[in-house]
Amino acid sequence: MAETDRRLFLVEHDLRGLTSWQLASVHRALGEAVRRENQRGRQIRYVQRIYAPAEQRCLCLFEATGPDSVRSVNDIAQFPLARVLAVLSSVPDDSSVPDASSVPEETSPA
């Protein structure tokens, strides 16, 4: 996959009704589905999983050439998805976080 072909997709899963064993099982199946699809020549990467237990939701981040590949691996894993969104990701650089030496000291009114 060329650098310009890479796109990020966020998948939202509703986990209501799944036990912790079932959740672990579907995530293993999802990882296996990605591995098999890559062996078949599809270019997809399972980047990250974020689980919000209080909401019973899971967000999975994939890197792929398009949303169809992402839907396909979720279908293969039999992991029903609520939606697939194309997303952008960035990491703040160090210049956006002030260090202690650049923060002006407070002065007391005279």
N, C-alpha and C positions, 0 to 999 in steps of 0.2 A: 504494500500500500504506500503510495507516494505521500510525502508530508502534506501536500495540499488536499489529498483525498480523505484525510482523517477528519472525522466529525464525532462529536460527543453526543450521546443520547442518554437521557435519564428515563428510567422505567420506574413507575410507581406500582407497587403491589399492595393490595389490601389483604392483610393476614388474619383477619377475624376468623375464628373457628379453627385455626391451625395450632396443633400442639407444638411444643419446642422440638420434639423428635421429627415431626412432619416438616417443620421449618428447616432444620438441619438437612433433612433428606432432599428437599427441593433445591437447596443451594448447592449441594453436591451434584445433583442432576444438572443444574444450570452450568456449573463449571465443566462437567463432562460433555454437555451439549456444545459448548464453545470449543472445547478441544477437538471434538469430532468434526465440527464444521470447518475448523482450520485445516484439519487433515484433508478435507474435501476441496480445499482451495479458497474457501471464503475467508475473508480477513476481518476478524472480529476479536476484540479483547474485552474481557470482563475486568474493569478497572477497580471498582470499589462497591461495597455494600454498606448502606447506612440503615440501621434499624432503630425505629422509634417505638419502643415497647408500649408506652402509654397510649399511643395512637393506633397501635397494631398495624403499622405501616412499615414498608421497606422501600428504600430508594436504591436502585442499582444503576451504576454508571458504566456505560459501554463505549468503546471506541470502535467505529465501524464505518463502512462506506455509505450506509444508508439505513433507514429504519426497518426495512424488510428483513435484513440480517438479524437485527435485534429481536424483532417479533418472532422470527423463525426459531432462534435458540430458546426463547421462552416457551414456545409451543412444543418443541422437542422435549424440554424438561417438564412439560405439563405444569408450568407455573403460570397461572392466569395473571395477566397484567391489567391494570386499570387504564394506563395510558403510556405512550412513548412520546417524549419531548426532545427536540433538538436543543442542545444547550451549549453555552460557552463557559469556559472555566478560566480563572486567572488566579494567580497568587500575588498578594501585595509584595512590592519590593521593599527593601529595608528603608528606603528614603521616606516612605509614608508613615513610618512609626518613629516619633521623636525619641531621641535618647535623652538621658537625664541632663547632659551638658547643653542641650539645645533648648531646654524648657526655661523660660525666664523665671527668675525667682520672684515670689510675691513680696511686695514692699508694704510696710505698714503706713497708714496715713499719718502725716506729721501733725 
